[in-house]
């Protein structure tokens, strides 16, 4: 694509490296965060703006990357928000992980201003953001997707247009269900092995050669054995995502029993002061129930 004027609102653990990749690719970036814009981004040519309205005035494509549904609503429609700076023909791309129902409402409001809206949540965490290897799940019109796709390709690897507005967020919720239940499965397996007297590191190594192998066993299994719970993705954020799943399940009049169990185990770790730990620390709730740790804490 020709070089684009891109706005980026939300420059935290994920947003800052994502915006950095776009600057490195030669795009003009207009930046805003409630905290000061990181010097590493302005040092590379990013333009710090006074508010999100100014970002939207300057940019043709505006990306948001903020923590939760209310934050997206505020970034779009609050005082100094993106909507006030939009003119017809621009594209708004929300890469946060938020509720599918509200996403559809936000899209309607942006569409009413003559602009397209894409919901494009990501998976891959801080590591994926820094490596530009994120999985990006997109909902919205195909024409807007094709326009923005070259930007997505600078931030991620597996990029899929799933369907209409809201479908990207629905896919992300599904992703978070699978990740949580895989962490639970790996935690139970390694805890069982350890309490039975086997070396959990060697058990993990053996399992990685068979049908039980997964990225969770590879990455989070290692975290569990080595007790490295500094966050790549915090428990409190996974709690938010599972809350979206369970709220959605109630709206759809269906049951997600295993998801509910995983959420309760996350809550148990959070109650012990672990909300900011990596989500692999879910194992700590099971260890408390077992009266045994997979391995000694470092």
N, C-alpha and C positions, 0 to 999 in steps of 0.2 A: 504494500500500500504506500501511497505518498505519505510523507510525514504528517502526523495528525496533531491537532491541538487537543490535549487530553487533560481533563480535570481529575484530581484524585482527592477524595475526602475520607480521612481515616488512615493515619500513618503509624499504626502500632506495630506489634511484633510481625504481623503478616503484611500489612499495607505498605510499610516502608520499603522492604526489599522488592515487593511487586512494582511499586512506583519506580524504584531504582532501575529495574530491568527496562522499563519503558523509556526512561531518560537515556540509558545506555544505547538503546536502539535508535536514538536520534529524534524521538518525539519531543514536542514542547509540553512540559508538564506544569499545570497550575495546581497548587497544593494548599490544603487546609486541614488542620487538626485542632482539637480543643487544647492540646498542648502545643508548644512551639514546634514548628516544622523542623525535622532533623537537619542539622547542618550538613550532613553528608549528601543530602538531596539538593539543597540550595547550592552547595559547593560544586555540584555536577551540572548546574544550570536550571534546576527546578525553580519555579517562581512561587514564593510564599504569598498567599492571599489573606485578606483581613477576615473573610468569612466565606461560607459555601456559596452565597449568592454571587460573589465576585468570581469564584471559580467557574460557575455555570455561565456567567456572561462571557468569559474569555474562551471557554473550551467548546468544542463541537461534540465531544463524547465525555460524559462525566461518570466516573466510577466511585462507588461508595464501598468502604470496607470497615464496618463498625461492629460492635459486639452483639447487639440484639435487636429485636423488632422495634421497640420504642426509639432506639437510637437512630435507626434508619428513618422512621417517621419524622423525627426531629431534624435530621440532616436534610430531608427532602422538603418538609413543609413548615418547620419551625421558623422562628425569627432568624433572619440571615441565612435562610435555607436555600437549597438548590432551585426549587420551583420558581422562586422570585427572579432568578437570573436566566431562566430558559426562554428561548424563542423557538418557533416552529422549525422542525427539521433536525433538532438535536437528539441525541440518544443518551438515556440514563441507564447505567449498568450497575446493579447492586450485586456485589460479590460477597456480601455478608451471608451468614446462615441464620435465616429468620423464618417466621411462620408462613406457610403457603397461602393461607386465607388472606392475611393482611397484605401479602405480596400482590395478590390479584387486585386488591383495592388500591394500593399504591400505583399499580400499572394503569388502572382506569383514570386516576387523577392526572398522571403524567401524559397519558394519551389525549386527555381533554385539552392539554396545552399545545397539542400538535406535535408531540415528541414520542418516539418509541421508547420502550422499556424492556430491558432484559434482566431476568434474575439469573445470576451466574455464580452460585456458591461453589466453594472449592474444598478439596480434600488433599491432605498432604502435610498440613501443619507448617510450623516455622521452617523445618528442614526443606520441605517442598517449595515454600515461598522463596527461600534463599537460592535454591538450586534451579528455580524456574521449571520445576517438574510437577506442578500441581495438576490434579484432576479437576476439570472444570465442567459443571453440569448446568446446561443453559435452558431456560424457558423463555419463549418470546417469538416475535416474527422472524422468519428466515432471512429476509432482506437485511434487517438490522444485525442479525447474527453474522451474516457474511461480511458486513461492513466492519464489525468489531473483531472478527476472528483473527486477523493478523496481530492485534494487540494481545488477545488471549494466548497466541502462540509464543509470545515473548515471556509469558508468565507460567505457562503450563504445557503439558505434553498430551494428555488424554482429554480431548475437548469434544463434547457431544451436545448437539441440539436435541433435547429430549422431547420437547413439545411446546405448548403455549405457556403464557405467563403462569407461574406457580409450579410448573412441572419441574423446573430446576431445583426449587426448594424442596419439593416432595422427594426428589432423588437424593438430595443431601440428607434428609431425615432418614431415608431408607439406609443410606450409607452408615449413618451413625448408629442405627440399630445393629447392623452387622458387626461393626467395629466393637461396640460395647459387649455383645454376646461372645465375640471371639476372645476379647480380653478376659471375660468371665471363664470361658472354657479353658484357656491357657492357664489362668490362675488356679483353677480347681485341679487341673492335671498336675502341675508342678508342685502344688501343695500336697496333693495325695502322694506323689512320688517321694517327696522329701520326708514326709512323716513316716512313710513306710521304710525309710532308711536308705533310699537310693540317692545318688548324687544328682541334684536337679539340673546342674549344668550339662552333665553327660546324658541325662534323660532327654533334655531339650535337643541336644545334638543328634541323638538317635531318631527322635521324632521328626526332625527336619528332613530326613531322608525318605519319609513315607507320605501316606495320604493325609496325615494330620498336619502336614506342613502348611504354613501361612506366613504372610508378612507380619502378622501379630505375634506368632510364635518366634519368628526371627528377631524382630526389633523389640517388642515388649517383653517377650520371654527373657531376653538378655537383661533388660532393665530390672525385671523381677528377681532374677538370680544375682545380679550385681548390685541391687538396691540403689539404682540410679533413678530417683524419682523427681529430679529437677524437671520442670514442665517443658515438654514439647507441645502438649495440648492439655490444658488444666482440667481437672475434675469438674470445677464449677461450670466450665463451658460445655462439657459433655452432659452435665445435668440439664443445662438449658436445652440442648438438642433433644434429649430424651423426653423432656417435658413437652416439647413440640410434638413428638411422636405420640405420647400418651394423650395429650389434648386432642390431637387429630383423630386418634382412635375413638375417643368418646364421641366426637362429632360424627364420625363414620359409623358409630354403633357397632364397634368391633373390639375384640380383646387382644392385647399384646402382653401375655403373662410373663414371658421371659424378659421382655424389655422393662416391665415394672420391677422385677426382681433386681435387675442390674441397676436401675435407678435407686432402689432402696439401699443397695450396697454402696453406691457412690455417696448417698446421704449419710451412711454410717461413718465413712472415712471423713467426710466433711465435718461431721459432729465431733470428731476427734482432732479437729484443727487442720485437716488435710485438703481443704477445698482448692488450694493453689498448687497441689502436687500434680504430677503427670497422671493421666487417667489409668496408666498401668498400675498405679497404687491402689486400685480397686482391690487388689490381692490382700491389702492390709485388713479389710473387713472380714475376709475369709480366714485370715491368720488368727484374728481375734476369736472367731468362732471355734477354730481348731486348737487353740492354745499352743500354736506352733508357727514358726516363721519358715518360709521356703529356704532362706539362707540368713546368716547373721547380718544385721544392719552394719553398713560400712561406718 
